[in-house]
Amino acid sequence: MTESWVNHAERIGSDLHLELSGPGGRRAALIAALRDAVRSGRLAPGTRLPPYRSLAADLGVARNTVADAYAELVAEGWLTARQGSGTRVAERTLPLRPAAGETPALPAAVAPQAPGACPRARGPREAGLRPTRHDLRQGTPDVSAFPRSAWLASYRRALHQAPNDVFGPGDPAGRPELRAALAAYLARVRGVRTEPNRIVVCSGFAHALRLLFRGGGVLRGPLAVEAYGLPFHRELLAAEGVRTVPLALDEHGAHVERLARERAVLLTPAHQFPTGGPLHAERRAAVVDWARARGTVVLEDDYDGEFRYDRKPVGALQSLDPERVILIGSVSKSLSPAVRLGWMVLPERYVGDVLAAKGEREAWASVLDQLALADLISSGAYDRHVRRMRQRYRGRRDRLVAALAERAPHIEVSGIAAGLHAVLRLPPGTEGSAVEAALGRGVALDGLAEYRHPDTDMPAHDGLVVGYATPSEYAYGAALEALCGALPSGGTRVS
């Protein structure tokens, strides 16, 4: 048995006594010791733990050992981790010692399931139905990395400098400060050709779709879409009475040569969602030619164009013909989905109809948030944040690829040159069992089949869509370990 006293009075207010003993190695011993310290009350709720580097040095163990132990206990609910606040003992309302005859209660994340309970595969629309320790679903950035200080500084400057009319009814087009900042930023970063008066601010991509298709006021179906995409978007369009026609995909993107009498097409040309890869240059030109010849329009979902790692930036499709392409973007990946701000870069002929659909007053996007985002962009803080997150996500991507190469070399990984997720190609017939196995290990992720258009005739492929942006730095190593343990072995087939 090894006893270690860790003196961090300046951080946690008292010495921390840990006994590292028992089978399973130092990581398991540290987890058990910290659990015991919390259960016994020696570590009270709200107590701040030492930084993992310091604790590792004091205990004489590897940094990763402490980081993984913290991550496991955060995932189980014993600890909490928050940027700027460190790792603390979770606040608990349960008594430390149960009354006589009662069974000690565990944190919800590790509460035992009913006998005989069988885990059920969960799709992206069922998020939160079942406790999980590791969230590897796509679609959410690392929310702990939100640039709080920069956002607060921009908000204060914007509020201080705001003219009085800011506090009246909002312009449905959006604040001119934000539209001007977006026009300059998108031209510089994405090659977009536009002017501020062609940009309409919205609350995100879904809001943009509703504005464009609601009641057939601006656009009408049928709408061609990629054979794999977000089911939420298809459901939203169906609710507006829009029929979607799937376009088959290959390694060069959507087969746009199959476009026929559709009135519009929705594409993710910078990084096909979710399979990955940009739309080939010849197909980019072909879809614009189709729109010109038939008097139709291309909707460009520019959902993660800023996050590229191993290839040159792919400019926006909109730059080929600003009068035939509507570019739609938001800050849900670059900043946070909690900042409900997006934009449409419109051909001139659609601006009036979109504003009419939106109404006389801004009812969706906070005017003050618009001013803060405009300042964040104009000050350069937004660029700095994106560059910083690009490096972080690239590191996450590299760790995922390295873990798979070591633990599951038979699994092909695609879509990793850009974005915040990867697709793991699985042996035929193993997708369902892999999702079940992942859930059994506390990993929330999506099967590729969840994104497949129900009417497509292209061959189905088994796979997992793995988001690597959401977990905290503490939890990511444990999440990869659990993921690799859930993957099927080479050559396995489930009938």
C-alpha positions in Angstrom: 0.0 0.0 0.0 1.3 3.4 -0.9 0.2 6.5 1.0 0.6 9.9 -0.5 0.0 13.3 1.1 -0.7 16.0 -1.4 -0.3 19.6 0.0 -2.4 22.0 -2.1 -3.7 24.3 0.6 -3.6 27.2 -1.7 -6.0 25.4 -4.1 -8.2 23.2 -2.0 -7.8 24.6 1.5 -6.3 21.4 3.1 -4.0 18.5 2.6 -5.3 15.7 0.5 -4.5 12.3 1.8 -4.9 9.5 -0.8 -4.1 5.8 -0.4 -3.3 4.2 -3.7 -3.7 0.4 -3.2 -5.4 -2.6 -4.6 -5.4 -4.4 -8.0 -5.9 -2.8 -11.4 -3.0 -0.4 -11.6 -2.4 3.2 -10.5 -5.3 4.7 -12.4 -7.9 2.3 -10.8 -6.3 2.9 -7.4 -6.5 6.7 -7.8 -10.2 6.5 -8.9 -11.0 4.3 -5.9 -9.2 6.6 -3.5 -10.9 9.8 -4.8 -14.3 8.1 -4.7 -13.6 7.0 -1.1 -12.6 10.5 -0.2 -15.8 11.9 -1.5 -18.0 9.2 0.0 -16.5 9.7 3.4 -16.9 13.4 3.3 -13.2 14.2 3.4 -13.7 15.9 0.1 -16.7 18.1 0.6 -19.0 19.2 -2.3 -17.5 22.1 -4.1 -13.9 21.3 -3.1 -11.4 22.2 -5.8 -9.0 19.4 -6.6 -5.4 20.0 -7.6 -4.6 20.4 -11.3 -3.8 17.0 -12.8 -0.2 18.0 -13.6 0.4 19.0 -10.0 -1.3 15.9 -8.5 0.6 13.7 -10.9 3.9 15.2 -9.8 3.1 14.8 -6.1 1.9 11.2 -6.5 4.7 10.2 -8.8 2.4 9.0 -11.5 1.9 9.9 -15.2 -0.1 12.9 -16.1 -2.4 10.9 -18.2 -3.2 8.6 -15.3 -4.5 11.5 -13.3 -6.2 13.1 -16.3 -8.0 9.9 -17.1 -9.0 9.4 -13.5 -10.5 12.9 -13.3 -12.3 12.3 -16.6 -13.8 9.0 -15.4 -15.1 10.6 -12.2 -16.5 13.6 -14.0 -18.3 11.2 -16.4 -19.7 9.3 -13.4 -20.9 12.4 -11.7 -18.5 12.5 -8.7 -16.6 15.5 -10.0 -17.4 18.5 -12.3 -15.0 20.2 -14.6 -15.4 23.7 -15.9 -13.0 26.0 -17.7 -11.8 28.7 -15.4 -13.1 26.8 -12.3 -11.0 23.7 -12.4 -12.1 20.2 -11.2 -14.3 20.2 -8.2 -16.3 17.7 -6.1 -19.8 17.7 -7.5 -22.6 19.3 -5.4 -24.8 16.5 -4.0 -28.1 16.6 -2.2 -27.9 13.0 -1.1 -26.8 12.2 2.5 -23.2 11.0 2.9 -24.3 8.2 5.1 -27.7 6.5 4.3 -30.1 5.7 7.1 -30.1 2.2 8.5 -31.3 -0.3 6.1 -31.1 2.0 3.0 -28.9 1.3 0.0 -26.3 4.0 -0.7 -27.3 6.0 -3.7 -24.8 6.4 -6.6 -24.6 9.3 -8.9 -27.2 9.0 -11.7 -24.5 8.3 -14.4 -23.5 5.0 -12.6 -26.8 4.0 -11.2 -27.4 0.2 -11.8 -30.0 -0.7 -14.4 -32.9 -3.0 -13.7 -32.1 -6.7 -13.9 -32.4 -8.0 -17.4 -32.5 -4.6 -18.9 -31.2 -4.5 -22.5 -29.7 -1.4 -24.0 -31.4 0.0 -27.0 -29.6 1.7 -29.9 -30.3 5.4 -29.9 -30.4 7.8 -32.9 -29.6 11.5 -32.9 -33.2 12.4 -32.2 -33.3 10.4 -29.0 -30.5 12.3 -27.3 -30.6 12.2 -23.5 -32.9 9.2 -23.1 -30.2 7.1 -21.5 -27.3 8.0 -19.2 -23.9 8.0 -21.0 -20.4 8.9 -19.8 -18.9 9.8 -23.2 -20.7 12.0 -25.8 -19.3 11.2 -29.2 -22.3 12.4 -31.2 -21.6 14.9 -34.0 -22.9 18.4 -34.2 -21.6 20.1 -31.0 -18.3 21.9 -30.5 -16.3 21.8 -27.4 -18.6 24.1 -25.4 -16.0 24.5 -22.6 -13.9 26.4 -25.1 -16.4 29.2 -25.7 -14.3 32.4 -25.7 -16.1 33.9 -22.6 -13.6 36.7 -22.0 -13.5 37.8 -25.7 -17.3 37.6 -26.0 -17.8 39.6 -22.8 -15.3 42.2 -24.0 -17.1 42.5 -27.4 -20.5 42.6 -25.7 -19.4 45.5 -23.4 -17.8 47.5 -26.3 -20.9 46.9 -28.5 -23.3 47.9 -25.7 -21.2 51.0 -24.8 -21.1 52.2 -28.5 -24.6 51.2 -29.5 -26.8 53.9 -30.9 -30.1 54.5 -29.3 -32.1 52.8 -32.2 -30.5 49.5 -31.2 -33.0 49.3 -28.3 -36.0 49.7 -30.5 -37.7 47.2 -32.9 -35.0 45.2 -34.8 -34.5 45.4 -38.5 -35.4 42.0 -40.0 -32.4 42.1 -42.3 -30.1 42.2 -39.2 -27.9 44.9 -37.8 -25.9 46.7 -40.4 -22.8 46.4 -38.3 -23.0 42.6 -38.4 -23.9 42.4 -42.1 -20.9 44.5 -42.9 -18.6 42.4 -40.7 -19.9 39.2 -42.2 -19.5 40.4 -45.8 -15.9 41.3 -45.2 -15.2 38.1 -43.2 -16.8 35.7 -45.6 -15.1 37.3 -48.6 -11.7 37.0 -46.9 -12.1 33.5 -45.4 -14.6 31.7 -47.8 -14.2 33.6 -51.0 -17.8 34.8 -50.9 -18.9 37.5 -53.3 -21.5 39.7 -51.7 -22.5 43.0 -50.2 -24.0 43.7 -46.8 -27.5 44.4 -48.3 -27.6 40.8 -49.7 -27.1 39.3 -46.2 -30.1 38.5 -44.0 -29.4 37.5 -40.4 -31.3 34.5 -39.0 -31.1 32.3 -35.9 -29.4 29.4 -37.6 -29.6 26.9 -40.5 -33.0 25.5 -39.6 -34.5 29.0 -39.3 -33.1 29.8 -42.8 -34.8 26.7 -44.3 -38.1 27.6 -42.7 -37.9 31.1 -44.1 -37.0 29.9 -47.6 -39.7 27.2 -47.8 -42.5 28.2 -45.5 -45.8 28.3 -47.4 -43.9 28.3 -50.7 -43.4 32.0 -50.3 -39.7 32.1 -51.5 -38.8 28.6 -52.8 -40.8 25.5 -53.6 -40.1 21.8 -53.9 -39.2 19.3 -55.0 -35.8 19.9 -53.5 -32.9 17.6 -54.4 -30.7 16.7 -51.3 -27.7 14.5 -50.7 -28.5 10.8 -50.0 -27.0 11.2 -46.6 -27.8 14.2 -44.5 -29.4 15.3 -41.2 -32.8 13.7 -40.8 -33.9 16.8 -38.8 -33.6 18.9 -42.0 -35.7 16.4 -44.0 -38.3 16.3 -41.3 -38.4 20.1 -41.2 -38.8 20.3 -45.0 -41.5 17.6 -45.0 -43.4 19.6 -42.4 -43.4 22.5 -44.9 -44.8 20.2 -47.6 -41.5 20.0 -49.5 -40.7 16.7 -51.2 -37.0 15.8 -51.1 -35.3 13.8 -53.8 -32.0 12.1 -52.9 -28.9 12.3 -55.0 -26.5 9.4 -54.7 -23.0 10.0 -53.4 -19.5 8.8 -54.1 -16.0 9.9 -53.1 -16.4 13.0 -55.3 -19.6 14.2 -53.6 -23.2 14.2 -54.9 -24.1 13.0 -58.4 -25.3 16.4 -59.6 -25.5 15.2 -63.1 -28.7 13.4 -62.1 -30.5 16.6 -61.3 -33.6 16.9 -63.4 -36.8 18.9 -62.8 -36.1 19.8 -59.1 -36.6 23.5 -58.3 -33.6 23.6 -56.1 -30.8 21.5 -54.6 -29.3 21.5 -51.1 -25.6 20.6 -50.9 -22.7 20.5 -48.4 -20.0 21.2 -51.0 -17.1 22.1 -48.6 -17.4 18.9 -46.6 -20.2 16.4 -47.4 -22.3 15.7 -44.3 -21.7 13.2 -42.8 -19.6 11.1 -45.1 -16.9 13.7 -45.7 -15.0 15.1 -48.6 -15.5 18.2 -50.8 -17.7 18.3 -54.0 -15.4 17.7 -57.0 -14.5 20.8 -59.0 -16.2 19.5 -62.2 -19.4 18.8 -60.2 -19.3 22.3 -58.6 -19.2 23.8 -62.1 -21.9 21.4 -63.3 -24.4 22.2 -60.6 -24.0 25.9 -61.2 -24.5 25.3 -64.9 -27.7 23.4 -64.1 -29.0 26.2 -62.0 -28.4 28.7 -64.8 -29.9 26.6 -67.5 -33.1 25.8 -65.6 -33.5 29.1 -63.6 -33.2 27.3 -60.3 -31.0 27.8 -57.2 -28.4 26.0 -55.2 -28.6 26.0 -51.4 -25.0 25.8 -49.9 -24.9 24.6 -46.3 -21.5 26.0 -45.2 -21.7 24.3 -41.8 -18.0 23.8 -41.0 -16.0 25.4 -43.8 -13.6 27.0 -41.4 -12.3 23.7 -40.0 -9.9 22.1 -42.4 -6.7 20.2 -41.5 -5.0 18.3 -44.3 -6.0 20.1 -47.4 -6.1 23.6 -48.9 -9.2 25.5 -48.1 -12.2 24.9 -50.4 -13.8 28.2 -51.3 -17.6 28.7 -51.1 -19.6 27.4 -54.1 -21.4 30.8 -54.0 -18.3 32.5 -55.5 -19.0 30.8 -58.8 -22.3 32.5 -59.3 -23.7 34.8 -56.5 -27.0 35.0 -58.4 -27.6 31.2 -58.4 -26.3 30.1 -55.0 -27.7 30.9 -51.5 -25.0 30.4 -48.9 -26.2 29.6 -45.4 -23.9 29.6 -42.4 -24.0 30.0 -38.6 -21.8 30.1 -35.5 -23.1 26.9 -34.0 -19.9 25.0 -34.8 -17.4 27.8 -34.6 -18.7 29.3 -31.3 -21.7 27.6 -29.8 -25.2 26.5 -30.7 -26.3 28.6 -27.7 -25.5 31.7 -29.8 -28.5 31.7 -32.0 -27.0 33.5 -35.0 -26.8 32.6 -38.6 -26.9 34.2 -42.0 -28.1 33.8 -45.6 -26.1 35.3 -48.4 -28.8 35.8 -51.0 -29.1 36.5 -54.7 -30.5 40.0 -55.1 -33.9 38.7 -56.4 -34.6 36.8 -53.2 -33.8 39.5 -50.6 -37.2 41.1 -50.6 -39.1 37.8 -50.4 -37.0 36.6 -47.5 -37.5 39.8 -45.6 -41.2 39.6 -46.2 -41.2 36.0 -44.9 -39.3 37.1 -41.8 -41.7 40.0 -41.0 -41.4 43.6 -40.2 -39.5 43.2 -36.9 -36.6 41.0 -35.8 -38.2 38.3 -33.7 -35.5 35.6 -33.6 -31.9 36.9 -33.3 -31.0 39.1 -30.4 -29.9 42.5 -31.6 -27.3 42.8 -28.8 -25.8 39.5 -29.7 -25.6 40.6 -33.3 -23.6 43.6 -32.2 -21.3 41.5 -30.0 -20.6 39.1 -32.9 -19.9 42.0 -35.2 -17.3 43.3 -32.7 -15.9 39.9 -32.2 -15.3 39.5 -35.9 -14.1 43.1 -36.5 -11.6 43.0 -33.6 -10.0 39.8 -34.9 -11.0 37.8 -31.8 -13.2 35.5 -33.8 -10.3 34.6 -36.2 -8.1 33.9 -33.2 -10.7 31.7 -31.6 -11.2 29.7 -34.9 -7.5 29.2 -35.3 -7.2 28.0 -31.7 -10.1 25.6 -32.1 -8.8 24.4 -35.4 -5.6 23.3 -33.7 -7.5 21.7 -30.8 -9.8 19.7 -33.1 -7.0 18.6 -35.3 -5.3 17.2 -32.2 -8.5 15.4 -31.3 -8.8 14.0 -34.8 -5.2 12.8 -34.7 -5.7 11.1 -31.4 -8.8 9.3 -32.8 -6.9 8.1 -35.9 -4.0 6.9 -33.8 -6.2 5.1 -31.3 -8.0 3.3 -34.2 -4.7 2.4 -35.9 -3.5 0.8 -32.7 -6.7 -0.8 -31.5 -8.8 -1.4 -34.6 -6.6 -1.2 -37.7 -9.2 -3.0 -39.8 -11.6 -0.1 -39.4 -11.4 2.5 -42.2 -11.8 6.1 -41.2 -13.1 8.7 -43.7 -14.0 12.4 -43.7 -11.1 13.4 -41.5 -9.6 16.2 -43.6 -12.0 18.7 -42.3 -14.9 19.2 -39.9 -15.6 18.0 -36.3 -16.5 14.3 -36.9 -15.3 11.2 -38.7 -17.0 8.2 -40.2 -15.8 4.8 -39.2 -16.6 2.2 -41.9 -17.6 -1.1 -40.4 -17.8 -4.7 -41.7 -21.2 -5.4 -43.3 -23.9 -6.2 -40.8 -22.2 -4.9 -37.7 -23.5 -1.3 -37.3 -26.4 -2.1 -35.0 -24.4 -4.3 -32.7 -21.6 -1.7 -32.6 -24.0 1.1 -31.5 -25.4 -1.3 -28.9 -21.9 -2.2 -27.7 -21.0 1.5 -27.5 -24.0 2.3 -25.4 -23.1 -0.5 -23.1 -19.8 1.2 -22.5 -21.4 4.5 -21.9 -20.6 6.0 -25.3 -23.3 8.0 -27.2 -22.8 8.0 -30.9 -24.8 7.6 -34.1 -24.9 4.9 -36.7 -24.5 5.9 -40.3 -27.9 4.5 -41.2 -29.6 7.3 -39.2 -28.5 9.8 -41.9 -29.6 7.8 -44.9 -32.5 9.2 -47.0 -35.3 6.6 -46.9 -35.9 6.9 -50.7 -32.3 6.5 -51.9 -31.4 3.5 -54.0 -27.6 3.8 -53.4 -26.0 0.8 -51.6 -26.0 1.1 -47.8 -22.8 1.0 -45.9 -22.3 0.1 -42.2 -20.6 2.8 -40.2 -20.4 5.0 -37.1 -20.5 8.8 -37.2 -18.1 9.8 -34.4 -17.9 13.4 -33.2 -14.6 14.3 -31.6 -15.3 17.9 -30.6 -17.7 17.5 -27.7 -15.8 15.7 -24.9 -13.7 17.8 -22.6 -9.9 17.4 -22.7 -10.1 15.5 -19.4 -12.6 13.0 -20.8 -11.4 12.4 -24.3 -8.9 9.7 -23.6 -11.4 7.6 -21.7 -14.0 8.2 -24.5 -11.6 6.8 -27.1 -10.8 3.8 -24.9 -14.4 3.0 -24.6 -15.1 3.6 -28.3 -12.3 1.2 -29.4 -13.6 -1.4 -27.0 -17.0 -1.4 -28.6 -15.8 -1.8 -32.2 -16.3 -5.2 -34.0 -13.3 -7.3 -34.7 -12.0 -7.8 -38.2 -14.1 -10.1 -40.4 -17.1 -10.2 -37.9 -20.5 -10.3 -39.5 -23.9 -10.2 -37.8 -26.8 -11.6 -39.6 
